[in-house]
Amino acid sequence: MVGIVLAISVGVVAAVLVFGGMYQQELFEDYMEGVENPPRSEKNPNLPSYDNLP
């Protein structure tokens, strides 16, 4: 009985780690895409773009 509960617990923890890692990777890719291609301001398109990175 304890072995079954332990196996299920390990499976749940593994699933959380796998899906959490996938979600974190997706967030990181979105962040890197945003850093490489910053969105232009839609409020006033007549203003020149400002690059705050040297």
N, CA and C atoms as an extended XYZ file, in Angstrom:
162
Properties=species:S:1:pos:R:3:atomname:S:1:resname:S:1:resid:I:1 pbc="F F F"
N         0.838       -1.210        0.000 N   MET     1
C         0.000        0.000        0.000 CA  MET     1
C         0.869        1.254        0.000 C   MET     1
N         1.883        1.254        0.861 N   VAL     2
C         2.767        2.413        0.937 CA  VAL     2
C         3.526        2.580       -0.380 C   VAL     2
N         3.896        1.476       -0.997 N   GLY     3
C         4.612        1.531       -2.274 CA  GLY     3
C         3.773        2.162       -3.372 C   GLY     3
N         2.483        1.861       -3.391 N   ILE     4
C         1.593        2.444       -4.398 CA  ILE     4
C         1.478        3.954       -4.201 C   ILE     4
N         1.282        4.354       -2.945 N   VAL     5
C         1.174        5.787       -2.650 CA  VAL     5
C         2.476        6.497       -2.987 C   VAL     5
N         3.603        5.880       -2.681 N   LEU     6
C         4.902        6.476       -2.990 CA  LEU     6
C         5.101        6.595       -4.503 C   LEU     6
N         4.722        5.571       -5.254 N   ALA     7
C         4.863        5.610       -6.715 CA  ALA     7
C         3.981        6.700       -7.318 C   ALA     7
N         2.761        6.825       -6.825 N   ILE     8
C         1.862        7.876       -7.337 CA  ILE     8
C         2.416        9.257       -6.992 C   ILE     8
N         2.952        9.405       -5.777 N   SER     9
C         3.511       10.695       -5.369 CA  SER     9
C         4.702       11.079       -6.244 C   SER     9
N         5.565       10.115       -6.521 N   VAL    10
C         6.717       10.384       -7.379 CA  VAL    10
C         6.250       10.758       -8.784 C   VAL    10
N         5.228       10.089       -9.282 N   GLY    11
C         4.689       10.412      -10.603 CA  GLY    11
C         4.105       11.812      -10.663 C   GLY    11
N         3.386       12.211       -9.621 N   VAL    12
C         2.804       13.556       -9.583 CA  VAL    12
C         3.902       14.612       -9.533 C   VAL    12
N         4.909       14.381       -8.693 N   VAL    13
C         6.010       15.345       -8.599 CA  VAL    13
C         6.743       15.437       -9.929 C   VAL    13
N         6.978       14.320      -10.588 N   ALA    14
C         7.658       14.332      -11.886 CA  ALA    14
C         6.835       15.090      -12.922 C   ALA    14
N         5.525       14.884      -12.924 N   ALA    15
C         4.667       15.591      -13.882 CA  ALA    15
C         4.698       17.095      -13.625 C   ALA    15
N         4.663       17.494      -12.370 N   VAL    16
C         4.718       18.930      -12.049 CA  VAL    16
C         6.038       19.523      -12.505 C   VAL    16
N         7.132       18.812      -12.287 N   LEU    17
C         8.437       19.326      -12.713 CA  LEU    17
C         8.533       19.424      -14.234 C   LEU    17
N         8.012       18.437      -14.940 N   VAL    18
C         8.077       18.456      -16.406 CA  VAL    18
C         7.242       19.603      -16.961 C   VAL    18
N         5.985       19.703      -16.511 N   PHE    19
C         5.123       20.761      -17.034 CA  PHE    19
C         5.589       22.132      -16.569 C   PHE    19
N         6.116       22.234      -15.359 N   GLY    20
C         6.662       23.507      -14.876 CA  GLY    20
C         7.864       23.931      -15.693 C   GLY    20
N         8.718       22.976      -16.042 N   GLY    21
C         9.886       23.282      -16.870 CA  GLY    21
C         9.490       23.720      -18.265 C   GLY    21
N         8.471       23.075      -18.824 N   MET    22
C         8.002       23.477      -20.148 CA  MET    22
C         7.437       24.891      -20.118 C   MET    22
N         6.673       25.204      -19.071 N   TYR    23
C         6.093       26.540      -18.940 CA  TYR    23
C         7.181       27.580      -18.753 C   TYR    23
N         8.187       27.262      -17.946 N   GLN    24
C         9.290       28.194      -17.721 CA  GLN    24
C        10.064       28.422      -19.015 C   GLN    24
N        10.278       27.385      -19.803 N   GLN    25
C        10.976       27.530      -21.083 CA  GLN    25
C        10.184       28.416      -22.038 C   GLN    25
N         8.863       28.244      -22.052 N   GLU    26
C         8.027       29.079      -22.912 CA  GLU    26
C         8.091       30.547      -22.486 C   GLU    26
N         8.059       30.786      -21.178 N   LEU    27
C         8.175       32.166      -20.693 CA  LEU    27
C         9.525       32.766      -21.061 C   LEU    27
N        10.592       31.976      -20.946 N   PHE    28
C        11.924       32.460      -21.274 CA  PHE    28
C        12.027       32.787      -22.760 C   PHE    28
N        11.461       31.939      -23.613 N   GLU    29
C        11.507       32.202      -25.051 CA  GLU    29
C        10.725       33.468      -25.401 C   GLU    29
N         9.581       33.663      -24.756 N   ASP    30
C         8.817       34.893      -24.979 CA  ASP    30
C         9.606       36.114      -24.519 C   ASP    30
N        10.294       35.992      -23.385 N   TYR    31
C        11.106       37.092      -22.872 CA  TYR    31
C        12.237       37.425      -23.832 C   TYR    31
N        12.938       36.392      -24.318 N   MET    32
C        14.048       36.631      -25.235 CA  MET    32
C        13.554       37.231      -26.549 C   MET    32
N        12.392       36.797      -27.016 N   GLU    33
C        11.826       37.368      -28.232 CA  GLU    33
C        11.497       38.837      -28.017 C   GLU    33
N        10.988       39.169      -26.844 N   GLY    34
C        10.673       40.559      -26.528 CA  GLY    34
C        11.913       41.419      -26.403 C   GLY    34
N        13.001       40.838      -25.904 N   VAL    35
C        14.251       41.588      -25.775 CA  VAL    35
C        14.850       41.851      -27.154 C   VAL    35
N        14.808       40.839      -28.015 N   GLU    36
C        15.397       40.983      -29.349 CA  GLU    36
C        14.556       41.880      -30.256 C   GLU    36
N        13.244       41.824      -30.118 N   ASN    37
C        12.335       42.615      -30.954 CA  ASN    37
C        11.371       43.369      -30.053 C   ASN    37
N        11.816       44.485      -29.461 N   PRO    38
C        10.911       45.198      -28.549 CA  PRO    38
C         9.716       45.770      -29.309 C   PRO    38
N         8.539       45.686      -28.717 N   PRO    39
C         7.359       46.226      -29.390 CA  PRO    39
C         7.408       47.747      -29.450 C   PRO    39
N         6.981       48.293      -30.555 N   ARG    40
C         6.933       49.750      -30.693 CA  ARG    40
C         5.719       50.278      -29.958 C   ARG    40
N         5.841       51.478      -29.505 N   SER    41
C         4.734       52.094      -28.780 CA  SER    41
C         3.596       52.398      -29.746 C   SER    41
N         2.415       51.958      -29.416 N   GLU    42
C         1.242       52.192      -30.261 CA  GLU    42
C         0.560       53.511      -29.916 C   GLU    42
N         0.950       54.140      -28.808 N   LYS    43
C         0.268       55.355      -28.370 CA  LYS    43
C         0.547       56.522      -29.308 C   LYS    43
N         1.793       56.678      -29.727 N   ASN    44
C         2.150       57.768      -30.623 CA  ASN    44
C         3.169       57.250      -31.634 C   ASN    44
N         2.721       56.757      -32.778 N   PRO    45
C         3.656       56.181      -33.748 CA  PRO    45
C         4.558       57.220      -34.416 C   PRO    45
N         4.307       58.521      -34.200 N   ASN    46
C         5.143       59.551      -34.804 CA  ASN    46
C         6.446       59.749      -34.051 C   ASN    46
N         6.543       59.231      -32.826 N   LEU    47
C         7.769       59.372      -32.057 CA  LEU    47
C         8.797       58.360      -32.541 C   LEU    47
N        10.080       58.738      -32.554 N   PRO    48
C        11.105       57.786      -32.962 CA  PRO    48
C        11.257       56.706      -31.881 C   PRO    48
N        11.732       55.544      -32.295 N   SER    49
C        11.935       54.465      -31.338 CA  SER    49
C        13.151       54.788      -30.474 C   SER    49
N        13.126       54.322      -29.246 N   TYR    50
C        14.211       54.558      -28.303 CA  TYR    50
C        14.812       53.225      -27.905 C   TYR    50
N        16.103       53.067      -28.129 N   ASP    51
C        16.793       51.839      -27.759 CA  ASP    51
C        17.594       52.124      -26.488 C   ASP    51
N        17.200       51.494      -25.377 N   ASN    52
C        17.855       51.779      -24.110 CA  ASN    52
C        19.074       50.898      -23.874 C   ASN    52
N        19.392       49.989      -24.804 N   LEU    53
C        20.579       49.180      -24.670 CA  LEU    53
C        21.739       49.858      -25.405 C   LEU    53
N        22.946       49.805      -24.838 N   PRO    54
C        24.094       50.461      -25.505 CA  PRO    54
C        24.495       49.792      -26.791 C   PRO    54
